[in-house]
Amino acid sequence: MGKNGNKDLWRFREAKRVRNRDKFILLVLVIAAMASVLYFADWWFREKHINTLWFFILLSLFFWYGLVRLIFIWINYLHIRKPEPVEPGQCLSVAIFTTSSPGEPLEMFEKTLAACRDITYPHTTYLLDDTQDPRFREVAERYGAVWLELVGLPGAKAGKVNRALQLTHEEFILILDPDHIPFPNFLDHTLGFFRDEKVGFVQVSQAYYNQYRSFTAKGAAEQTYTFYGPTQMGLHGLGGAVAIGANCTFRRKALESIGGHGIGLAEDLITSIRLHAAGWKSVFNPVIVSRGLVPEDFGSFCKQQLKWSRGVFEVTFVEFPKLFWKLTGWQKLSYFMIGTYYLVGVTSLFFVLVPFLFFLTGILPASMSFVEFLINGSVVAILAVGIYLYVQRWLVHPSTERGLHWRGMVLKFASWPVFFLGFLLGVVNAEIPYIPTAKKAVSGYFTPFARPLIAQVLLFALAVVVIMIKRRYYIPESELILSAEKTWAMVGFALIACLMSLGGIIAAWLGKYIQVESPWDQVDLTTINTNKNG
Amino acid sequence: MAVILGLLIVIVIVFAGDQTRGPLENFFASVGTTVKKVEHHFILQKREKKRADKLTWFSAYRNNMDSLRNPSVILLGSYDNATTESFEPIINLEDSLHTTFPLIHLFTAWGSKTEEEFPQLQVETILELGSLPVITWEPWLVDFDEEAYPRLRPVNERDKGGLADIAKGNYDPYIIEWAGKAARIKKPLFLRVGHEMNDPYRYPWGPQNNSPRDFINAWRHIHQLFDSVGASNVIWIWSPHPAYGYFDAFYPGDEYVDWVGIPALNYGTVANWSQWWSFAEILGNNYNLLASFGKPVMITEFGSLAVGGNRPEWFVDALSGIAQRYPRVKSVVFFHFSSDNTTTQQTLNWYIIDDAATTQAIIQQISRWPDVLKP
């Protein structure tokens, strides 16, 4: 791929408008999919499938956790809405906050701060700096930004943001991650929505410019395409678009009403849920008006995912119950769904372990025929893929974002150790230090996050060898045929999980050979095209 | 409108799925067969000791329906309750009796559950072991799924007149599927359907719910369905209970029956209705009545509990007399059930494997049979 795609990326994009005809077709697909789920449920929950009751219940819980989420996502899609553009009025006072931490590359700030300067709507840029490195001040001032030294504050960027709120007076604040290079028209696509006095924040899509650099980067980006398009558009339609880190413009009054930006590992989600609970409205505008970085190596990706999963569980266990009664019905549901996303680590671990439990003890979770499962499940699968592909018409940049996103799926599965760890840390309420996601690839070493995956693959290989030896020499002929189908079906099942994890290991291994580059060096701010149709 | 269209899509897909179900299932079935073939070729064939080698004498029978309908030797066999995962218990029993059973007996019920399908893997294993399967196929009607069989009456009303319903064809899809799988085995298979049909207390297919005519009609209907799918490899065992008589009334006819089966279980003194009965007392005069049908006789359940008498002696008495007193008996199938709670409140143990006196007695008696009855 190289950098071929790059030119195409530096152009303003917006999701297609939502026509009634599209929504009708979507509605038909969703109804079909729900009917197919009922059809499947009717097959699944049959008494004859129960082998060991507790195991069947566990299996059903883990499996239907996934299906119920899917149903919610479909319902969410039915509410897809794209806000009508609103021209911002004159003379709003606007601040842009971007933060720098020790270890972050100075050159990146040069690019970001230059891009901030180029934003056409009048504003003031502030660099919230705790590097204690004089060069940062120098760069900030060179690009017309106000340098604020904010050292020793709690939280990641939230502490600095809250302090900066006290030091500034602008009515609107865009919080920008430092790796995100804003387009000159950024504020033109967010400020207008604040004409509605009840709007507390405006979120735009998050897009990337380094996804072509590695398997991990591609996969990590693939995981986000649908979320920053159709999914958030649906949440917007349900009145609960969420603030997600970068690229969110807040109303000062809104932030002040909840005592400032939330602090925690998922501070954006905390802020988001508090604002909704306080009655503020939110807007999601599906436009690309900035591009940033996605982790390029598996280790950095896992660190980011660990931080998020731990942080999101914190919101689920602590924030969500507190604010539950202040949220609208749809908001309750969508925050619950977001908050339980990372349980996928627990369910994946379960599905990884099931075959090994069978190999060791002979216990099967259910007396289902694997073939029947595939045949009955295929209707749901076909329609689910159909819906997934259909809503891609509302991706913000379909030509680069469309697809089955198999890399994203592999990475998601291979993240089970990370998500599971995040879950455990959430349960025992353990702290993990805030680590900013690496901006450059971390190259030349094999990340420890791949170790559980290697263990899984080795365990699988060992199991296959033991099974073959046992079957060749030890299992009596009176037993061999009776156990053949079950055993090899389970080996096949374990093989699928093993291949997914192998994908993660390969991603980690490739990470050793990533050329460490500074992706921002390639970005030429003058080529950014903000024309709608250009 | 959208609802209608949506449902239409699902119906089309489900329908298309039903149409392609055949090929898909065939595909997976062929994967399964390939795995089994590979294991057969690379594992079972490579084994140094194969049980089938001990049954070389039986290969003359295995492929010859006529000699199986009229064997010259006595075919030994056994049932064991612990054979869902492995037939090792049967192997252990035969080892302790210094023999190798040409027949292995299983019980399976009718119905829609997975375990009520044709016992494919069990049958394949039995054949791989060099034996032939004897299947007691119990026409329980309560497990049939109402959706798949819309013509059926509510579950609690199915037993009354159940055999007439079978004869009417209400259960045909199940029977035909089962028969088709039996036919595809392509090796002889003993089938005992609706056993003890003259006992009004035990099973729902007894005379408390059905007339003898219903039984005969059902039997013939089932037989015809098997013929229609080409299951000519089935050997039919008609098996009344010796204590309840009326054999003639329940007999489906010479052309529908290959063997006559009789259970011979001594319950000893475990219940107030039972007492220590010898083998001769259990059979009583019934042997002559049943032998008069002119078919070979199989002792389908052969066993004695240990309570209330001398068990080794019971077996000595039974086996020593067989050749002279019961010349039509051409098969004896042990009933090896460690936890039988089907008849009494308590759990009965029919296992003899751990009773050395009994196994020794059996070994000795079998060795004394006339040579013509021994393989």
Interface residues (C-beta under 8 A of the other chain):
Chain A: F24 L27 V28 L29 V30 I31 A32 A33 M34 A35 S36 Y39 K48 G362 S367 S369 F370 V371 L374 I375 S378 V379 I382 L383 R471 R472 P476 E477 S478 E479 L480 I481 L482 S483 A484 E485 W488
Chain B: A2 V3 L5 G6 L7 L8 I9 V10 I13 V14 G17 R21 L24 E25 F28 A29 G32 V35 K36 E39 F42 I43 L44 K46 R47 K50 R51 T84 E85 S86 F87 E88 I90 I91 S112 K113 T114 E115 L121 Q122 E124 T125 E128 L129
